[in-house]
């Protein structure tokens, strides 16, 4: 699943989340910025390095190229990793709220 229960980086989390629907690199950059409220702005180098790594892990896969734009999509394994991370984050928030009486 989530590689020995390691937490995902924020960038990887948002990249995977943005690929619930197939997107090309620029679309991923736009969506990650939007989802994070502008807090996370990926450079092209950071994004493409992450895309290579995520493909090697089997979490995403490229689709056919649309002109010069290659699209990517989440694999079933990537979806499982993302679900596990959402559940991990929910537990963190639940524990924090309980202890802070929030």
Secondary structure as GFF3:
##gff-version 3
##sequence-region A 1 102
A	DSSP	alpha_helix	10	18	.	.	.	ID=ss1
A	DSSP	beta_strand	23	24	.	.	.	ID=ss2
A	DSSP	alpha_helix	25	35	.	.	.	ID=ss3
A	DSSP	alpha_helix	44	57	.	.	.	ID=ss4
A	DSSP	beta_strand	60	66	.	.	.	ID=ss5
A	DSSP	beta_strand	69	74	.	.	.	ID=ss6
A	DSSP	alpha_helix	76	99	.	.	.	ID=ss7
###
